[in-house]
Amino acid sequence: MNSQARTALEYWRGIRASLGFLLGVPFVNARIVLGAKGRDAARDLLARHFARFLVTCDVSVSVEGDMPAPGTGCILCYNETSFVDVAAYCSTLWPHVDWAAAADLYAYLPFARAACRRAAIELVPRGNRQGTDLLLERMVAAVGQGARVAWGGEGRLHGKDGIGRFKVGASLIAIRAQAPVIPVVFCGGHRAMPLGSVRARAGEVRIRFCAPVPTAGLTEADAREFTDRLQAEFVRNYNEMAKEMRIG
């Protein structure tokens, strides 16, 4: 296949995957709200829908490292370069996550708020400091009871090949709960389908669970410095994975 034909195929594949996902979301959310019996059933419906997106894009997902056992009480901090990383997360990681946070942008999708509640996904209220503080308190309490809480380090889709500047949310939860942060590094999503594009290149997203980073003894005054150290750990692992995958 010549390069022009391959490029046309990649755009067609990405358009089919994106349209299929968007058109299917209202029906999946409605099924969750009306018929899902509990959190795990709701997440299974989500996982299957995101997995169909990845299959259409011809993107596989692999997971490596030591996953935290139930009852561990930790923050799973992750990066996201593109929507493909979101799909890799939602099709793969639910068995290792008890509570999750997501951007309230997803609330604009039909039935999304109710579906997220059923799936134990909290929507972060951007621009609402009081609402965000209350959410952080709920997450701290959940970690204290042994929950594995997932929180995005960058707070958004980064949109570039690499790690963006981390916000302090995950660090604050971990420090307040005196619980470890487990870096969960995604690599490959940007190459497969960059943010803002519908070109889907066949490939792989690798997800690496790294060694826990302790917060014992830290205070909120240490949150920015701890966040910068955490970001550096993501950069190191991302660059290593990209080199192994021959990305860039």
C-alpha positions in Angstrom: 0.0 0.0 0.0 1.5 3.4 -1.0 1.6 6.3 1.5 -1.4 8.1 0.1 -3.6 5.1 0.3 -2.4 4.3 3.8 -3.1 7.9 4.9 -6.6 7.8 3.5 -7.2 4.5 5.3 -6.1 6.0 8.6 -8.4 8.9 8.2 -11.3 6.7 7.3 -10.6 4.4 10.2 -10.4 7.4 12.6 -13.6 8.9 11.3 -15.5 5.6 11.7 -14.2 5.1 15.2 -15.0 8.7 16.3 -18.5 8.7 14.8 -19.3 5.3 16.2 -18.2 6.3 19.6 -20.1 9.6 19.7 -23.3 8.2 18.2 -23.2 5.3 20.7 -22.5 7.3 23.8 -26.1 8.3 24.5 -27.3 4.7 24.2 -24.5 3.3 26.4 -25.2 6.0 29.1 -28.9 5.3 28.9 -28.3 1.6 29.4 -26.1 2.3 32.4 -28.7 4.6 34.0 -31.7 2.3 33.2 -30.3 -1.2 33.5 -26.8 -1.4 35.1 -27.0 -3.2 38.4 -24.2 -1.6 40.3 -20.8 0.0 39.7 -19.1 -2.9 38.0 -21.9 -3.5 35.5 -21.9 0.2 34.6 -18.1 0.1 34.1 -18.4 -3.0 32.0 -20.7 -1.2 29.5 -18.3 1.7 29.4 -15.3 -0.5 28.9 -16.9 -2.4 26.0 -17.8 0.9 24.3 -14.3 2.3 24.6 -12.8 -1.0 23.5 -14.9 -0.9 20.3 -13.4 2.5 19.6 -9.9 1.2 20.0 -10.5 -1.9 17.8 -11.9 0.3 15.0 -8.7 2.5 15.3 -6.6 -0.7 15.2 -5.0 0.2 18.5 -4.1 -2.4 21.2 -3.4 -1.9 24.9 -0.8 -3.5 27.1 -0.4 -3.1 30.9 2.8 -3.7 32.8 4.0 -3.3 36.4 2.5 -4.1 39.8 -1.2 -3.1 40.2 -2.3 -2.2 43.7 -4.5 -4.7 45.5 -8.0 -3.9 46.7 -7.9 -2.1 50.0 -4.5 -0.6 49.4 -5.6 3.1 49.8 -3.6 5.1 47.2 -3.8 7.6 44.4 -3.4 6.3 40.9 -2.0 9.4 39.1 -2.0 9.2 35.3 -1.2 11.3 32.2 -3.2 11.6 29.0 -2.0 12.9 25.6 -5.1 12.2 23.5 -8.5 10.7 23.6 -6.9 7.3 22.7 -5.3 7.4 26.2 -8.8 8.0 27.7 -10.1 5.0 25.7 -7.2 2.8 26.8 -7.9 3.8 30.5 -11.6 3.2 30.3 -11.3 -0.2 28.5 -8.6 -1.6 30.7 -8.0 -0.1 34.2 -11.4 -0.4 35.9 -10.4 -3.6 37.9 -7.7 -1.5 39.6 -9.8 1.6 40.4 -12.4 2.1 43.1 -13.2 5.8 42.6 -12.2 8.0 39.6 -12.3 11.7 38.6 -13.0 13.0 35.2 -13.4 16.5 33.6 -16.9 17.9 33.8 -16.7 18.4 30.1 -18.1 14.9 29.8 -21.3 16.1 31.5 -22.4 17.6 28.2 -22.9 14.1 26.8 -26.4 12.8 27.1 -27.2 11.0 30.4 -23.5 11.3 31.4 -23.9 12.7 34.9 -26.2 9.9 36.0 -24.1 7.3 34.2 -20.9 8.6 35.9 -22.6 8.4 39.3 -23.5 4.8 38.7 -19.9 4.0 37.7 -18.4 5.8 40.7 -16.8 8.5 38.5 -16.7 12.0 40.0 -16.9 15.0 37.6 -14.5 17.7 38.6 -16.3 21.1 38.6 -13.9 23.4 36.8 -14.0 27.0 38.0 -15.8 26.1 41.1 -13.3 26.1 44.0 -15.8 25.2 46.7 -17.1 22.3 44.7 -13.6 21.1 43.9 -12.6 21.3 47.6 -15.6 19.2 48.6 -14.6 16.6 45.9 -11.1 16.5 47.3 -12.4 15.9 50.8 -14.5 13.0 49.5 -11.5 11.5 47.7 -9.3 11.8 50.8 -12.0 10.1 52.9 -12.2 7.3 50.3 -8.5 6.8 50.3 -8.5 6.7 54.1 -11.0 3.8 53.8 -8.7 1.8 51.5 -9.9 3.0 48.1 -7.7 3.2 45.0 -8.6 6.7 43.6 -7.6 7.6 40.1 -6.8 11.3 39.4 -5.3 12.9 36.2 -2.0 14.6 36.9 -2.3 17.2 34.1 -6.0 17.8 34.7 -6.7 17.7 31.0 -5.6 16.1 27.7 -2.1 17.3 27.1 -2.3 17.2 23.3 1.4 16.7 22.8 4.0 13.9 22.7 5.2 14.0 26.2 4.2 14.9 29.8 2.5 18.3 30.5 2.8 20.3 33.7 1.1 18.6 36.6 -1.5 20.2 38.8 -1.4 19.6 42.6 -4.8 17.8 42.9 -3.5 14.3 43.1 -0.7 15.4 45.5 -3.1 17.2 47.8 -5.3 14.1 48.1 -2.3 11.9 48.8 -0.7 14.2 51.3 -4.0 14.8 53.2 -4.6 11.0 53.3 -0.9 10.3 54.0 -1.1 7.7 51.2 1.2 6.8 48.4 0.9 7.9 44.8 1.3 5.3 42.1 2.3 6.8 38.8 0.4 5.2 35.9 2.2 6.2 32.7 0.5 6.1 29.3 2.5 6.1 26.1 1.4 5.7 22.5 -1.9 7.5 22.4 -0.5 10.7 20.8 1.1 8.7 18.0 -2.1 6.7 17.4 -4.4 9.7 17.2 -3.2 13.1 18.2 -5.6 15.4 20.0 -7.6 17.4 17.4 -7.1 14.8 14.6 -9.2 11.9 13.3 -6.3 10.2 11.7 -6.0 6.8 13.4 -2.6 5.1 13.0 -2.5 1.4 13.9 -0.4 0.9 17.0 -0.2 0.3 20.8 -0.8 2.1 24.0 1.4 0.9 26.8 0.3 1.5 30.4 3.0 1.2 33.1 2.2 1.0 36.8 5.3 2.4 38.5 6.6 2.0 42.1 4.5 3.8 44.8 5.8 7.3 45.7 5.3 7.8 49.5 3.9 11.0 51.1 4.4 10.1 54.7 5.4 13.1 56.7 4.6 15.6 54.0 2.3 18.6 54.5 0.3 20.7 52.1 3.2 23.2 51.9 5.1 20.4 50.2 2.5 19.8 47.5 4.1 21.8 44.7 7.5 20.3 45.2 6.1 16.8 45.5 4.1 17.3 42.3 7.2 18.4 40.4 9.1 15.3 41.6 6.1 13.2 40.5 6.1 14.9 37.1 9.8 14.2 36.7 9.1 10.5 37.4 6.5 10.5 34.6 8.9 12.2 32.2 11.6 9.6 32.9 9.2 6.6 32.4 7.5 8.2 29.4 10.8 8.8 27.6 12.0 5.3 28.4 8.7 3.8 27.0 8.8 6.0 23.9 12.3 4.9 23.2 11.4 1.2 23.6 8.4 1.7 21.3 10.5 3.7 18.8 8.2 6.7 19.0 9.5 10.1 18.0 
